[in-house]
Amino acid sequence: MPAIIYEDPQILICCKPAGLAVQSASFGKKDLESMIRTYLMEKEGRANPYLGVVHRLDQPVEGLVAFAKTPEAAASLSAQVQDGRMKKDYLAVVCGTLAKPEGRLIHFLKKEASGNVSKAVPEKTPGAKKAVLDYQVVKEENGMSLVKIRLHTGRHHQIRVQMQAAGAPLYGDAKYNPGAGKDQKLALCACRLELIHPKSKKTMRFTCEPEDFIIKNSAY
């Protein structure tokens, strides 16, 4: 069972392990949503408790995921995702070095019709969507860099594609890093989440640590 780090009648925050899908399209496969739903069924003693998925992480990415426990909370959190009030920070280990120790990356990304991949394309490309993130290099070690990232948009594989386009693909990224080894784990963690509580309207901040990064975290 994934670690639940906060729960109240409106929201539930948990730390998803790498390799577990938030939602699964395949019958019989475990996913985070069904595991949390089972937990709530056993805890509350009712057959179909409400559980709203308001944002997702890619399956190989570890880190914080927020769920809504009421329709009203789902509407509030979804609106925060859309207008940027929900802030999501990541830690990543990239191969190589970035041009500057900190900065903003802006690309236009297009999801490919097959292969579950996206790529950076010229701005006027049909179907391309603007992708924006800020980054800060925390530490450099053995030809790799530990990078803190804040997303400003939520595109498909955004961090992975933008870092590749910037010449610093993620360690262990089998899709976007040709040098990734078969047994390497993708070094990407959603390590900090900030949101406004749907009922109290207070700003809440949650953090978690990457489990097994090749460069140890010193960012938070």
URRA-V636108 format. One record per backbone hydrogen bond with DSSP energy under -0.5 kcal/mol. NH is the residue of the N-H (numbers start at 0). CO is the residue of the C=O. Records with the same first field share a line. If there is no record, write none. Layout:
NH->CO, CO
This chain:
2->14
4->2, 12
5->12
7->10
11->66
12->5
13->64
14->2
15->13, 62
18->58
19->16
20->18, 29
21->56
28->25
31->20
32->21
34->30
35->31
36->32
37->33
38->34
39->35
40->36
41->37
42->38
43->39
44->40
45->40
48->45
51->67
52->50
53->51, 65
60->57
61->187
62->15
63->189
64->13
66->11
67->51
68->9
69->9
73->69
74->70
75->71
76->72
77->73
78->74
79->75
80->76
81->77
82->78
83->79
84->79
85->79
86->84, 193
88->191
89->148
90->188
91->146
92->186
93->91, 144
94->168
95->93, 142
102->134
104->132
106->130
107->120
108->106, 128
109->118
111->116
118->109
120->107
124->121
127->124
128->108
130->106
132->104
133->149
134->102
135->147
136->100
137->145
138->145
140->143
143->140
144->93
145->138
146->91, 144
147->135
148->89
149->133
150->87
151->131
152->131
157->154
160->156
161->157
162->158
163->159
164->160
165->161
166->163
167->162
170->92
172->169
173->171
176->172
177->175
179->176
183->180
186->170
187->185
188->90
189->61
190->88, 188
191->88
192->205
193->86
194->203
196->194, 201
200->196
203->194
205->192
207->190
